[in-house]
Amino acid sequence: MTPNSPSAPSRRRFLASSVVVAAAVGGGMPLLAACGGGSGGSKNEGTTTGQKLKDILPAYVPSQAVTPDIPSKNGSADGFTTALPADKLAVTVPEKLGKGSEISIMAPLWGTSPGEGNAYWKAMDTAAGVKVKWQNQDGNVYGQKLGAVLASSSIPDAVVVPGWELGGKIPSAIANKFADLGPYLSGDKVKAYPNLAAIPTGAWQRGIFAGQLRGIPMPAEATPNITPFYRADIFEEKGYEVPTTTKEFYDLCKEINAPRSKVWACSDMTWSAFVFFGVLPEKPYYWQLVDGKLVNRYETQEYLEALEWSRSLYSAGFVHPDAKAETGDMRTTFSSGNVMMYNADISDWYAATAVQRLDKPDFRMGAMDFFAHDGGDPVIYEASPSNIWCFVSKKADKKVVEDLLALANFTAAPYGSKEQRLRAYGLEGTHHSLKDGVLVKNEQGNNEVFATYEYIATSKPYRAYPDYPDVAKGVVEWQQRQGAHLKKPLFHGMQIQEPTRYTELNAQFEAMEKDIVRGRKKVSDMQQQVSDWKTRGGDKLRDWYKKLLDETGESAS
């Protein structure tokens, strides 16, 4: 029922403190890198390619343990619409690999920690053969805690780092504080951990920092996680047509909008607008080659056009006031019928449906297909193969590393396996039951079985909603349709560390975007900011990336 990826927006930014992390990277061990990426650059800048990359990456051995109800296509997740009884589940860890180590792990938590000694953690400890001492931190302020911990001399045995926290000095801290897992996982060595061997190669590549395999990844779908939703039930009732151009979208908003009746056409649609107008992704994929010159996302006409269109929705009064004020929960506002269209993480499809159908069985939401702003097929840039990793402390001894990998192998078991059922739902009878083919958590399950272990490692992406199979089908089929239009950006799949002198160079763009679409600033203000960006280091950063491009031989596909 619960998606295997967090519902944090892709552009979420909890900027870690560069000041405290700077102390963590001073005086570290010499760093390895395949590409220095610029004159006078630090050895941990650039990326890893070529033969060195091949030597580092684990072998890929797809799992044959389970068969999805809706197989992956065009970079989508696997889809599952059923839940098997316990005696029909696959077993992917027939022999306990853990040797009994006690491992401290720091990870984000959105919720209240169940506390030591709960039945769920005890069951996982026993099944995996590894005792975990969780050091969970509030996910909403995780970056602040992460920076402080990496700056200290006392680091847990394992630390989870989400990609949205890779600001400031964090990448350098990773290179200095965390172990090289290559000796345990590179090449055929990973076959000792079959579920880790089934993680796609691209996800592992993103776990390479400073020339070494350091991060155990949480694989991601290739398709966008940000999704433009609409109230399919109300659209059908009112006879509204799903738009296929930005003009049709605007005209539909005009038809729908009725503020006096507490109905607004949409929420902030900027994220979707970036796709409608074919805007490049964010760093490090925010470059394209034009006549042999690298052009940045912020320098493109498409970027400005997307902002101008999003601004027009605000100017016309189509956007809900809470979106303008950045308050409230737009999923709730959408579910209540006060907003007809909004964009959010695709996991909202299940989350909203599961709540609303308790009282409104006819509630239906849908996801509109992305389109080019003037009609036709869109340009959709392929997402990063992974964006959350678990790292092991350099101070951890061999037994601790091996037991952490044993635990990761357990947590990376696919949906439909005994191991995944325990990880996601706890103990049958204690935390959940299977009724009429639907997994249902009881009160103890809701209080104890939180998203924690999946941050250590997960299987290839899946979406499993046996209680609402129409949602599972809708999500995966939407991903498959969007996947038909995927395009790889420059440097796709690479874990690139930009020089630290450019750390804050892009920090002001998101705030400016918000000001422009809300009417507080003009599009021309963004053009001035781009000009300032170029003189403050943007042009030098361009040169750095061009050198990297020449050395890696990367090109857009």
Sequence and secondary structure as in RCSB ss.txt:
>XXXX:A:sequence
MTPNSPSAPSRRRFLASSVVVAAAVGGGMPLLAACGGGSGGSKNEGTTTGQKLKDILPAYVPSQAVTPDIPSKNG
SADGFTTALPADKLAVTVPEKLGKGSEISIMAPLWGTSPGEGNAYWKAMDTAAGVKVKWQNQDGNVYGQKLGAVL
ASSSIPDAVVVPGWELGGKIPSAIANKFADLGPYLSGDKVKAYPNLAAIPTGAWQRGIFAGQLRGIPMPAEATPN
ITPFYRADIFEEKGYEVPTTTKEFYDLCKEINAPRSKVWACSDMTWSAFVFFGVLPEKPYYWQLVDGKLVNRYET
QEYLEALEWSRSLYSAGFVHPDAKAETGDMRTTFSSGNVMMYNADISDWYAATAVQRLDKPDFRMGAMDFFAHDG
GDPVIYEASPSNIWCFVSKKADKKVVEDLLALANFTAAPYGSKEQRLRAYGLEGTHHSLKDGVLVKNEQGNNEVF
ATYEYIATSKPYRAYPDYPDVAKGVVEWQQRQGAHLKKPLFHGMQIQEPTRYTELNAQFEAMEKDIVRGRKKVSD
MQQQVSDWKTRGGDKLRDWYKKLLDETGESAS
>XXXX:A:secstr
   SS    TT      HHHHHHHHTT      S   STT  TTSB   HHHHHHHSB      S   SB   TT
  EEE     GGGSB S SS      EEEEEEEESS    TT HHHHHHHHHHT EEEEEEEEGGGHHHHHHHHH
HSS   SEEEEEGGG  TTHHHHHHHHB   HHHHTBGGGGGSHHHHTS HHHHHTTEETTEE EEEEE  SS S
EEEEE HHHHHHHT    SSHHHHHHHHHHH BGGGTBEEES  HHHHHHHTT   STTS EEEETTEEEEGGGS
HHHHHHHHHHHHHHHTT B HHHHHT S HHHHHHTTSEEEEEEETTHHHHHHHHHTTT TT   EE     TTS
S   EE   SEEEEEEEBTT  HHHHHHHHHHHHHHT  TTBHHHHHHHH SBTTTEEEETTEEEE HHHHHH  
S GGGT   S EEE TT HHHHHHHHHHHHHHHTTEE  TTTT   B  GGGTTTTTTHHHHHHHHHTTSS HHH
HHHHHHHHIIIIIHHHHHHHHHHHHHHT    
